[in-house]
Each structure stands twice: as C-alpha cells, then as structure tokens.
Amino acid sequence: MTKQAKPGSRARRELPAPLAQLLERGTTDHYTDPLLYDFEYRDQADDVEWYCALAEERAVGRTVLELGAGSGRVAIPLASEGHRVLALDRMEPMLAQLFTKLERLAAAGEPVSGTVEPVLADMMDLPLDDASVGLVIAPFNCLMHLYDWRELLACFREVFRVLEPGGTFAFDVLLPDLEWLRWDPNERHAVTPFVHPRTGEAMIYSTNHEYDPETQICHIRIYYDRDEAGDGQLKPGREPEQTVHLAHRQIYPDELRALLGIAGFELESQTGDFLDLSLSADIEVQAVICTKPRS
Ligand SMILES: C[S@@+](CC[C@H](N)C(=O)[O-])C[C@H]1O[C@@H](n2cnc3c(N)ncnc32)[C@H](O)[C@@H]1O
C-alpha cells in the first residue's frame, strides 16, 4: 500500500505570487509526462552504477529510501539487485510509470528480485519511523527542488531522523557553473530534433534559462516546437507547442557541508562526476556521501 504524508503538510515560506507559481511549475511541469522524461534521460547511467555500488556495499539486508525516485531510473536497478526500496516522490504520474515498468518486467518474465514500495510524500516530511532505513539516496538533482536553505535543512533533518545510527545518506546535485548560469536567457540552446515518444510527432527540443543570484534559483525553460518543415530548424517568431518550466536551486559546496553538519551528519566524501574527482571548475556533478554517527 502507498504510504502517504498528511495532505497539505508542506510548509513553504510566504513568497511573492509570481515566484511561488514559477516554483510550483518548476517542480511539477517536467514530471507530468514520464514517458517523455524517460526518453530524455535514457542515456544517463553513471549515477545508476554509483548508487548500485553503494547499496551493494552498505545496504544488503537493510531498507533503501530513495527521495525523488520518479519513474524508477535508479529504484528499478536497485530492486533488480535484490534490495527493498521505498520509492518516495511527490508526483503520482512518475510513481505510476515506475510501477508500469515493474509490471512490464514481470510480464516479460524478468521480475525484480527485490521489492519497490511507493511513498507519495514530500521529501521534507517523511512518513517513516525514526531509525527505520539503512541507506537514503537522493539521485539526479532532486534536492535542487528545495528552494531555500531552510527547505534543504528540513529535508536533511528528516533524513537524519529516519536513518539507523551508522546509516548512510548519499546524493548528487549539480556543481554550480557560473559561466553557464550567465548564458543569454533569450537565446535557444541545445536545439535537438527528436520524435516524440508518445505522439510520434517530429519535434524540436531546446532550452534557455535565467539565474537569480539572490535566491540561487535557476529558472530553466524547455521548449518543444513542432518540426513541421522536417529540417530540425527553429522558426523565428513561432510560438512553441509547449514550454516546460524547471526550477533548480544552485547549491554551493560549502552550503551543503554547513547544512549537513547542522543536521548532525558526518561528511565522508564530496567528489566530482561519480569518479571520485576533486571539485574543480570542470566538474558537473557533486556527489556526496555522509553518515549518521552511531552515538
Ligand atoms: C530529476 S527527477 C529524478 C527522478 C529519479 N530519481 C531519476 O534519477 O531519474 C526529480 C524527482 O524529484 C521529485 N521531487 C521534486 N521535489 C520533491 C519533493 N519536495 N518531494 C518529493 N519528491 C520531489 C520530482 O517529482 C521528480 O520525480
């Protein structure tokens, strides 16, 4: 049965209405079409290997809680390796897609050997008992959907509460790239033709973004244009078929260390690109491992 947090339990600070709307869209739009989400991130694999290796090392016989589990890109491989995974997300369509994929695997005679249990909840308010899980993971930038340090700290405190003493918390978020954040917000970048996985239509993907240094939030827009001419070229002045907002708060390395420390964690490592690299200007992803002390 799906575990659920109390409705309306999310306590977000009072924000100006336009910003509140942008943040709501920025944490919802991108996750309403899981088929498209899975298509866009189909080649992402380094992180899956990293989390599976960590679970193999630290979570055999213990429960794994995945925050922002989405459509199961990481949860399903973990369950395939025999783990019991609690897949927590605030978006029902993403969790529904995860279970469709599990059913398909079972129907194809390849059921996962572990288990996946859905938890429809917010990662700042975990509907789980104290000290009930051995490993908590938060893959692929999901913590960047917490939009100020208070929200991040609330989440870290919840993770600390539900972890067994000696348990591990591991996550990854982008390393802020100041040059990229300052790109021209009016240009379209990453222009890529593709065939829509659900509609079969020829489309063009592109993005741009605007960074607010005060809130540290990067407001990304993902545009989907119809490729009517079939030439993969955007037509100036034409409105896109769909615009998706994605809001990512940039989290600087020292802020992470400070908040993890305040929540009570001991930092084990904070390295780059899932390769144990030190955090230099060329690194895209900061991957963090920390532990809840035994006493
Ligand atoms: C980038 S996706 C990652 C999904 C999956 N872990 C993966 O690696 O593909 C981020 C996920 O976090 C979820 N999410 C964002 N904010 C959340 C919150 N406050 N509580 C729970 N889930 C949240 C989104 O719904 C989305 O499924």
PDBQT file of the ligand as one rigid body, heavy atoms in Angstrom, charges set to zero:
ROOT
HETATM    1  C1  LIG A 301      15.186  14.797 -11.712  1.00  0.00    +0.000 C 
HETATM    2  S1  LIG A 301      13.895  13.797 -11.085  1.00  0.00    +0.000 S 
HETATM    3  C2  LIG A 301      14.799  12.394 -10.531  1.00  0.00    +0.000 C 
HETATM    4  C3  LIG A 301      13.982  11.123 -10.677  1.00  0.00    +0.000 C 
HETATM    5  C4  LIG A 301      14.791   9.850 -10.495  1.00  0.00    +0.000 C 
HETATM    6  N1  LIG A 301      15.426   9.789  -9.191  1.00  0.00    +0.000 N 
HETATM    7  C5  LIG A 301      15.852   9.767 -11.565  1.00  0.00    +0.000 C 
HETATM    8  O1  LIG A 301      17.026   9.775 -11.214  1.00  0.00    +0.000 OA
HETATM    9  O2  LIG A 301      15.507   9.725 -12.752  1.00  0.00    +0.000 OA
HETATM   10  C6  LIG A 301      13.464  14.601  -9.568  1.00  0.00    +0.000 C 
HETATM   11  C7  LIG A 301      12.284  13.936  -8.869  1.00  0.00    +0.000 C 
HETATM   12  O3  LIG A 301      12.131  14.567  -7.599  1.00  0.00    +0.000 OA
HETATM   13  C8  LIG A 301      10.742  14.713  -7.350  1.00  0.00    +0.000 C 
HETATM   14  N2  LIG A 301      10.561  15.797  -6.374  1.00  0.00    +0.000 N 
HETATM   15  C9  LIG A 301      10.829  17.110  -6.534  1.00  0.00    +0.000 A 
HETATM   16  N3  LIG A 301      10.572  17.780  -5.399  1.00  0.00    +0.000 NA
HETATM   17  C10 LIG A 301      10.137  16.860  -4.497  1.00  0.00    +0.000 A 
HETATM   18  C11 LIG A 301       9.734  16.932  -3.132  1.00  0.00    +0.000 A 
HETATM   19  N4  LIG A 301       9.750  18.096  -2.488  1.00  0.00    +0.000 N 
HETATM   20  N5  LIG A 301       9.365  15.799  -2.518  1.00  0.00    +0.000 NA
HETATM   21  C12 LIG A 301       9.354  14.610  -3.179  1.00  0.00    +0.000 A 
HETATM   22  N6  LIG A 301       9.717  14.484  -4.473  1.00  0.00    +0.000 NA
HETATM   23  C13 LIG A 301      10.120  15.587  -5.125  1.00  0.00    +0.000 A 
HETATM   24  C14 LIG A 301      10.145  15.023  -8.706  1.00  0.00    +0.000 C 
HETATM   25  O4  LIG A 301       8.752  14.779  -8.727  1.00  0.00    +0.000 OA
HETATM   26  C15 LIG A 301      10.967  14.098  -9.604  1.00  0.00    +0.000 C 
HETATM   27  O5  LIG A 301      10.361  12.849  -9.787  1.00  0.00    +0.000 OA
ENDROOT
TORSDOF 0
